[in-house]
Amino acid sequence: MQTPPDPLDRLLDRWSGPADPVPSLEREVWRRIAQTEASRGDGAWSGAAAWLSRPPFAAMFVASCALLGLFLAEVRVNRAQREQSAALARSYLHLINPLLREPDGRRP
């Protein structure tokens, strides 16, 4: 038994391949690529992006950010501990001398 002809076979037989591209098409494509790259390079962040695209500088940037975050966290915790120590010292002074007055003249 013979199978019916596939309609796609006729279309594939008629196909002759891609048409010849316009001769100036390649030049135009490369001109547009160069124009796009030149317009991107004008931004303020292009220099930073160029530096951060290199692995050693990117790793150094990440490490610097981590160290800065740790430093700021330590400063915040240190300030909180200092305020807590000062409050504890004031509380102790008031416990020892109940007649001690606040600097503004009122009693605690």
N, C-alpha and C positions, 0 to 999 in steps of 0.2 A: 504494500500500500504506500502510495506516495503522499508526502505531506504537502499541504498547500504552500505556495511561495510566501515568504515573509515580506511584507511591504518595506521593511527596513532595508532589505537587500537591494531593491531598486534604487533607493535613495543613496545608499553607500556606493553603488556603481556609478551614479551620476556625479558624485563628489569628486572634485579635481584637486583638492588641497587648498591651503591658505593662499589668499591673493597676495601679490607682492606689496609690501608696505610702501608707504610714501618715502621717497629717498631722504627727505629732511626730518623724518620722524625721530630717528635716533638722536640727531643733534638737538632737536627740540626737547626730547625727554631729558637729556643730560643738562641742557640749559635750565630747565625747570627745577631739576634736583639741586643744581648749584645755587640757584636763586633762593630756594627754600632754605638751604643750609646757611646761606649768607644772612638771611633775615633772622634766623634763629640765633645766630652768634651775636646779635646786637644787644641782647638782654643782659641785665645785671647779674643774673644767676648763671650765665653760660660759663664763666670762669670757674665758679665754685663747682658746677657740675663736671667740668673737665677734670678738676683736681680730685673730686670724690669718686670719679669713675675708675681711679687707680686703686687697687686693693690696699696697698700700704697706707695711703692717706685716708681711705675710708675707715680702716681699722683704727687708725689714730684718732679720727674724729669721733667714732663710737666710744672709744676708751676715754677720751676727754669729756664727752658728755656724761658718761657714767661717773667719772671722778667728780665732775662739777655737781652732779646730783647728790652724790654722797656727802660732799662738803657742805652743800646747802642744808641737807637734812641734819647734819651734825651741828651746824650753827643754830638751827631751829630748836633742836633738842637741848642744846647747851643753854639757850636763852630761857627755855621753859624750866629747866632745873635751877637756874639762877633765881628766877622769880619765886619758885617754890621754896628755895633756901631762904630768901629774904622774908617771905611770909612766915616761915617757920621761926626765924630769928625774932621777928616782931611778936609773934605769938608767945614765944618763950619770955621775952622781956615783959610783956603784959602779965604773964603768969607770975613772974618774980615780983614785980612791982605793980599792983593793981591800980595805984594812983597815977601811974604814968599816963601822960596825955599824948594825943596824936600831935604831929607838927602844926596842924591848923587850930589847935586849942581845944578840941573836943575830946571827950573821953571815949575809949574804945568800947 
